[in-house]
Every structure is written in structure tokens, then in C-alpha cells.
Amino acid sequence: MRTPPTHFDLLIRGGTVIDGTRAPRFDADVGVLDGRIAAIGDLASATAERTLDATGRIVAPGFIDSHTHDDQAVLSQATMPFKVSQGVT
């Protein structure tokens, strides 16, 4: 078993993780290193360049729901804000 890093670029502390796998939500810290999630769990002894307090908040990856009802509006704005407002990330 690989030992997780103890220093991260970003450490999200105390959030409730919903990972999209249909597993029950759970409270955990999330450590990000080089733009990727490097550890999830109790990271109380870890350090980071930047720390976010996520207590009372949901921590989740960017879920994609590409089924939206933006009709023709998507043709008028290339940035597609209609998709973003309907959950497409």
C-alpha cells in the first residue's frame, strides 16, 4: 500500500465528500497535488500551500450532465453559459 503525501498544493479540510459512485457520502479531507486528487481521508497532520475549510459543505468532482434544454440559445453564445447554468461542467 502506498503512503499518501504529507504536503499538498491544496488541502480541502472537513468537507462532506460525494464522489458520484453512489457510495454513501462521508466526511473527509481532500489533498490535491500537481492538479490531481492525491489523497482522501483524515489528513489532519498534512500541510499545504493553500488550505480551504469545507466544513458544512459538499466536496465533489465536476459531474457532467450533458442533457440540457437550451434549444437554439446555444448557437448564439459560444461560451455556452446555458449549459453551465444547467449543470454541465
RODO-471589 format. One record per residue: residue number from 1; residue in three letters; chain; z, y, x of N, C-alpha, C, O, CB in turn. Coordinates in pm, whole numbers. Glycine has a CB too. Layout:
N
<atom NUM; 'ALA'; 'A'; <Z; Y; X>; <Z; Y; X>; <Z; Y; X>; <Z; Y; X>; <Z; Y; X>> ...
END
This chain:
89
<atom 1; 'MET'; 'A'; <0; -117; 83>; <0; 0; 0>; <0; 124; 88>; <77; 134; 184>; <121; 0; -95>> <atom 2; 'ARG'; 'A'; <-86; 219; 56>; <-99; 341; 133>; <10; 442; 96>; <38; 463; -22>; <-238; 403; 111>> <atom 3; 'THR'; 'A'; <69; 502; 196>; <171; 604; 174>; <103; 736; 136>; <12; 780; 207>; <261; 622; 300>> <atom 4; 'PRO'; 'A'; <146; 800; 26>; <83; 926; -12>; <116; 1036; 88>; <219; 1029; 155>; <126; 968; -152>> <atom 5; 'PRO'; 'A'; <32; 1138; 98>; <61; 1250; 187>; <190; 1321; 144>; <235; 1305; 31>; <-56; 1351; 188>> <atom 6; 'THR'; 'A'; <248; 1396; 235>; <369; 1472; 202>; <343; 1622; 199>; <432; 1700; 164>; <479; 1442; 304>> <atom 7; 'HIS'; 'A'; <222; 1664; 235>; <184; 1805; 228>; <48; 1815; 160>; <-44; 1740; 193>; <181; 1870; 371>> <atom 8; 'PHE'; 'A'; <36; 1908; 66>; <-85; 1922; -14>; <-136; 2066; -8>; <-63; 2158; 29>; <-59; 1880; -159>> <atom 9; 'ASP'; 'A'; <-261; 2083; -45>; <-316; 2217; -63>; <-257; 2279; -190>; <-224; 2398; -194>; <-472; 2213; -70>> <atom 10; 'LEU'; 'A'; <-245; 2197; -294>; <-193; 2241; -423>; <-100; 2133; -476>; <-131; 2014; -471>; <-308; 2270; -525>> <atom 11; 'LEU'; 'A'; <15; 2175; -527>; <111; 2082; -587>; <144; 2134; -726>; <196; 2244; -742>; <240; 2068; -499>> <atom 12; 'ILE'; 'A'; <113; 2054; -827>; <142; 2087; -966>; <268; 2010; -1003>; <266; 1887; -1010>; <21; 2052; -1063>> <atom 13; 'ARG'; 'A'; <376; 2082; -1025>; <507; 2019; -1044>; <549; 2015; -1191>; <531; 2111; -1265>; <612; 2092; -964>> <atom 14; 'GLY'; 'A'; <604; 1899; -1231>; <676; 1888; -1357>; <594; 1886; -1484>; <649; 1908; -1592>; <768; 1995; -1367>> <atom 15; 'GLY'; 'A'; <465; 1863; -1475>; <382; 1862; -1595>; <382; 1727; -1665>; <431; 1628; -1611>; <240; 1900; -1560>> <atom 16; 'THR'; 'A'; <327; 1726; -1784>; <307; 1602; -1858>; <161; 1562; -1839>; <71; 1634; -1882>; <344; 1618; -2010>> <atom 17; 'VAL'; 'A'; <139; 1449; -1775>; <4; 1405; -1740>; <-56; 1323; -1855>; <4; 1228; -1904>; <5; 1322; -1610>> <atom 18; 'ILE'; 'A'; <-175; 1363; -1895>; <-258; 1285; -1988>; <-388; 1260; -1912>; <-463; 1353; -1884>; <-283; 1360; -2128>> <atom 19; 'ASP'; 'A'; <-413; 1133; -1879>; <-525; 1105; -1787>; <-654; 1061; -1854>; <-754; 1038; -1785>; <-483; 999; -1692>> <atom 20; 'GLY'; 'A'; <-656; 1049; -1986>; <-779; 1014; -2055>; <-809; 866; -2061>; <-916; 827; -2108>; <-892; 1081; -1991>> <atom 21; 'THR'; 'A'; <-717; 781; -2014>; <-740; 636; -2015>; <-679; 569; -2138>; <-685; 447; -2151>; <-682; 574; -1889>> <atom 22; 'ARG'; 'A'; <-621; 647; -2228>; <-548; 601; -2346>; <-409; 548; -2312>; <-339; 497; -2398>; <-627; 493; -2416>> <atom 23; 'ALA'; 'A'; <-371; 560; -2185>; <-234; 525; -2145>; <-140; 632; -2202>; <-182; 746; -2223>; <-220; 513; -1988>> <atom 24; 'PRO'; 'A'; <-14; 597; -2225>; <80; 698; -2274>; <94; 813; -2174>; <82; 793; -2053>; <217; 634; -2301>> <atom 25; 'ARG'; 'A'; <120; 932; -2225>; <145; 1047; -2138>; <272; 1024; -2059>; <360; 951; -2103>; <154; 1179; -2221>> <atom 26; 'PHE'; 'A'; <282; 1087; -1943>; <401; 1070; -1860>; <425; 1197; -1779>; <331; 1270; -1747>; <387; 948; -1767>> <atom 27; 'ASP'; 'A'; <550; 1222; -1746>; <586; 1338; -1665>; <568; 1303; -1517>; <613; 1198; -1472>; <732; 1384; -1693>> <atom 28; 'ALA'; 'A'; <503; 1392; -1443>; <477; 1366; -1301>; <436; 1494; -1231>; <401; 1594; -1294>; <369; 1258; -1283>> <atom 29; 'ASP'; 'A'; <440; 1488; -1099>; <384; 1591; -1013>; <245; 1543; -972>; <220; 1423; -964>; <476; 1620; -888>> <atom 30; 'VAL'; 'A'; <155; 1637; -946>; <20; 1604; -902>; <-9; 1679; -773>; <2; 1802; -768>; <-87; 1638; -1013>> <atom 31; 'GLY'; 'A'; <-44; 1606; -668>; <-77; 1666; -540>; <-227; 1665; -517>; <-291; 1562; -531>; <-6; 1593; -426>> <atom 32; 'VAL'; 'A'; <-282; 1781; -481>; <-425; 1795; -456>; <-446; 1828; -309>; <-382; 1918; -255>; <-488; 1905; -548>> <atom 33; 'LEU'; 'A'; <-537; 1754; -246>; <-567; 1772; -104>; <-718; 1768; -87>; <-783; 1674; -132>; <-498; 1664; -17>> <atom 34; 'ASP'; 'A'; <-774; 1868; -21>; <-919; 1876; 1>; <-998; 1868; -129>; <-1104; 1806; -134>; <-963; 1765; 95>> <atom 35; 'GLY'; 'A'; <-946; 1932; -235>; <-1017; 1938; -362>; <-1011; 1813; -446>; <-1080; 1805; -548>; <-1156; 1969; -336>> <atom 36; 'ARG'; 'A'; <-930; 1716; -407>; <-920; 1589; -481>; <-774; 1556; -510>; <-686; 1591; -432>; <-986; 1474; -402>> <atom 37; 'ILE'; 'A'; <-751; 1490; -620>; <-616; 1444; -651>; <-579; 1338; -548>; <-647; 1236; -537>; <-605; 1389; -798>> <atom 38; 'ALA'; 'A'; <-471; 1362; -474>; <-431; 1271; -367>; <-307; 1190; -403>; <-284; 1084; -345>; <-405; 1350; -240>> <atom 39; 'ALA'; 'A'; <-228; 1239; -498>; <-106; 1166; -537>; <-60; 1213; -674>; <-72; 1330; -710>; <6; 1187; -432>> <atom 40; 'ILE'; 'A'; <-7; 1117; -750>; <53; 1146; -880>; <185; 1070; -885>; <189; 951; -854>; <-41; 1105; -999>> <atom 41; 'GLY'; 'A'; <292; 1139; -922>; <422; 1073; -931>; <534; 1170; -900>; <520; 1291; -920>; <429; 954; -837>> <atom 42; 'ASP'; 'A'; <643; 1117; -850>; <757; 1200; -810>; <731; 1250; -669>; <749; 1176; -572>; <892; 1122; -819>> <atom 43; 'LEU'; 'A'; <690; 1375; -657>; <657; 1434; -526>; <759; 1541; -491>; <724; 1643; -430>; <515; 1492; -527>> <atom 44; 'ALA'; 'A'; <884; 1519; -530>; <991; 1619; -511>; <1009; 1661; -366>; <1044; 1776; -339>; <1122; 1565; -564>> <atom 45; 'SER'; 'A'; <985; 1571; -272>; <1005; 1605; -131>; <879; 1659; -64>; <881; 1693; 54>; <1053; 1482; -55>> <atom 46; 'ALA'; 'A'; <769; 1668; -139>; <643; 1717; -83>; <642; 1869; -72>; <716; 1938; -141>; <525; 1669; -168>> <atom 47; 'THR'; 'A'; <556; 1919; 16>; <534; 2062; 33>; <387; 2092; 5>; <304; 2001; -1>; <575; 2110; 176>> <atom 48; 'ALA'; 'A'; <357; 2221; -13>; <218; 2258; -42>; <192; 2402; -5>; <285; 2484; 3>; <186; 2235; -190>> <atom 49; 'GLU'; 'A'; <66; 2433; 18>; <24; 2570; 42>; <45; 2655; -83>; <81; 2772; -76>; <-124; 2574; 85>> <atom 50; 'ARG'; 'A'; <22; 2593; -199>; <38; 2661; -327>; <103; 2565; -425>; <64; 2448; -432>; <-99; 2714; -382>> <atom 51; 'THR'; 'A'; <201; 2612; -501>; <270; 2529; -598>; <263; 2595; -735>; <284; 2715; -749>; <418; 2506; -557>> <atom 52; 'LEU'; 'A'; <232; 2514; -836>; <231; 2561; -974>; <339; 2488; -1052>; <353; 2366; -1040>; <91; 2539; -1039>> <atom 53; 'ASP'; 'A'; <415; 2560; -1132>; <515; 2500; -1219>; <449; 2469; -1353>; <413; 2560; -1427>; <640; 2594; -1237>> <atom 54; 'ALA'; 'A'; <434; 2341; -1383>; <369; 2299; -1507>; <470; 2248; -1609>; <432; 2180; -1705>; <265; 2192; -1478>> <atom 55; 'THR'; 'A'; <596; 2279; -1590>; <700; 2234; -1684>; <664; 2279; -1826>; <634; 2396; -1849>; <839; 2289; -1643>> <atom 56; 'GLY'; 'A'; <666; 2184; -1919>; <634; 2214; -2058>; <485; 2225; -2086>; <445; 2266; -2195>; <699; 2341; -2097>> <atom 57; 'ARG'; 'A'; <403; 2189; -1989>; <257; 2199; -2004>; <191; 2063; -1981>; <248; 1974; -1918>; <200; 2303; -1907>> <atom 58; 'ILE'; 'A'; <70; 2051; -2033>; <-10; 1931; -2014>; <-94; 1947; -1888>; <-153; 2053; -1865>; <-100; 1903; -2139>> <atom 59; 'VAL'; 'A'; <-99; 1842; -1807>; <-186; 1838; -1689>; <-288; 1728; -1715>; <-252; 1613; -1738>; <-103; 1812; -1554>> <atom 60; 'ALA'; 'A'; <-416; 1765; -1712>; <-521; 1668; -1745>; <-648; 1701; -1668>; <-672; 1817; -1634>; <-549; 1667; -1897>> <atom 61; 'PRO'; 'A'; <-728; 1598; -1639>; <-857; 1625; -1575>; <-950; 1694; -1675>; <-917; 1702; -1794>; <-922; 1493; -1523>> <atom 62; 'GLY'; 'A'; <-1062; 1744; -1630>; <-1158; 1809; -1719>; <-1231; 1706; -1804>; <-1325; 1642; -1758>; <-1259; 1892; -1638>> <atom 63; 'PHE'; 'A'; <-1187; 1691; -1927>; <-1252; 1597; -2018>; <-1385; 1655; -2062>; <-1400; 1776; -2074>; <-1162; 1567; -2141>> <atom 64; 'ILE'; 'A'; <-1481; 1569; -2087>; <-1613; 1614; -2128>; <-1641; 1562; -2268>; <-1635; 1441; -2293>; <-1721; 1567; -2029>> <atom 65; 'ASP'; 'A'; <-1673; 1653; -2359>; <-1716; 1618; -2493>; <-1847; 1693; -2516>; <-1846; 1808; -2558>; <-1608; 1655; -2603>> <atom 66; 'SER'; 'A'; <-1957; 1627; -2487>; <-2085; 1697; -2493>; <-2143; 1705; -2633>; <-2248; 1767; -2653>; <-2183; 1628; -2403>> <atom 67; 'HIS'; 'A'; <-2078; 1645; -2732>; <-2125; 1655; -2870>; <-2070; 1783; -2930>; <-1952; 1789; -2967>; <-2082; 1529; -2954>> <atom 68; 'THR'; 'A'; <-2153; 1884; -2940>; <-2111; 2011; -2998>; <-2214; 2055; -3102>; <-2322; 1998; -3111>; <-2094; 2120; -2889>> <atom 69; 'HIS'; 'A'; <-2179; 2154; -3177>; <-2269; 2208; -3279>; <-2296; 2355; -3249>; <-2249; 2444; -3319>; <-2208; 2192; -3422>> <atom 70; 'ASP'; 'A'; <-2372; 2378; -3144>; <-2405; 2515; -3106>; <-2547; 2554; -3147>; <-2589; 2668; -3127>; <-2389; 2533; -2957>> <atom 71; 'ASP'; 'A'; <-2619; 2459; -3204>; <-2753; 2481; -3257>; <-2843; 2558; -3160>; <-2849; 2524; -3042>; <-2744; 2556; -3388>> <atom 72; 'GLN'; 'A'; <-2911; 2658; -3208>; <-3008; 2732; -3126>; <-2943; 2832; -3031>; <-3009; 2882; -2940>; <-3105; 2804; -3215>> <atom 73; 'ALA'; 'A'; <-2815; 2862; -3051>; <-2748; 2962; -2967>; <-2752; 2924; -2820>; <-2753; 3012; -2733>; <-2604; 2980; -3012>> <atom 74; 'VAL'; 'A'; <-2756; 2795; -2791>; <-2758; 2751; -2653>; <-2885; 2797; -2580>; <-2884; 2810; -2458>; <-2747; 2599; -2647>> <atom 75; 'LEU'; 'A'; <-2990; 2822; -2653>; <-3115; 2867; -2592>; <-3111; 3015; -2553>; <-3191; 3058; -2469>; <-3230; 2843; -2687>> <atom 76; 'SER'; 'A'; <-3020; 3091; -2612>; <-3016; 3235; -2584>; <-2927; 3273; -2467>; <-2940; 3383; -2413>; <-2971; 3307; -2706>> <atom 77; 'GLN'; 'A'; <-2835; 3185; -2428>; <-2745; 3216; -2317>; <-2737; 3096; -2223>; <-2681; 2992; -2257>; <-2603; 3254; -2369>> <atom 78; 'ALA'; 'A'; <-2793; 3112; -2104>; <-2800; 3002; -2008>; <-2663; 2956; -1960>; <-2649; 2842; -1916>; <-2882; 3044; -1889>> <atom 79; 'THR'; 'A'; <-2561; 3042; -1968>; <-2427; 3003; -1924>; <-2357; 2913; -2025>; <-2252; 2856; -1995>; <-2342; 3127; -1898>> <atom 80; 'MET'; 'A'; <-2411; 2901; -2141>; <-2362; 2815; -2248>; <-2214; 2832; -2282>; <-2141; 2734; -2284>; <-2387; 2673; -2211>> <atom 81; 'PRO'; 'A'; <-2169; 2955; -2309>; <-2028; 2974; -2345>; <-1990; 2899; -2472>; <-1873; 2869; -2493>; <-1998; 3122; -2362>> <atom 82; 'PHE'; 'A'; <-2088; 2869; -2556>; <-2060; 2796; -2679>; <-2013; 2654; -2649>; <-1924; 2602; -2716>; <-2185; 2793; -2768>> <atom 83; 'LYS'; 'A'; <-2073; 2593; -2548>; <-2030; 2458; -2508>; <-1887; 2462; -2453>; <-1805; 2377; -2488>; <-2126; 2400; -2402>> <atom 84; 'VAL'; 'A'; <-1859; 2560; -2368>; <-1725; 2571; -2309>; <-1621; 2591; -2417>; <-1514; 2528; -2413>; <-1719; 2687; -2208>> <atom 85; 'SER'; 'A'; <-1649; 2677; -2515>; <-1552; 2704; -2621>; <-1530; 2583; -2711>; <-1432; 2579; -2786>; <-1597; 2822; -2704>> <atom 86; 'GLN'; 'A'; <-1621; 2485; -2706>; <-1606; 2365; -2787>; <-1560; 2244; -2705>; <-1563; 2131; -2753>; <-1738; 2333; -2855>> <atom 87; 'GLY'; 'A'; <-1516; 2268; -2582>; <-1454; 2161; -2505>; <-1535; 2099; -2395>; <-1485; 2011; -2325>; <-1415; 2058; -2594>> <atom 88; 'VAL'; 'A'; <-1660; 2141; -2376>; <-1741; 2085; -2268>; <-1703; 2155; -2138>; <-1707; 2278; -2131>; <-1894; 2100; -2298>> <atom 89; 'THR'; 'A'; <-1666; 2078; -2037>; <-1626; 2138; -1910>; <-1722; 2099; -1800>; <-1704; 2141; -1685>; <-1484; 2097; -1873>> 
END
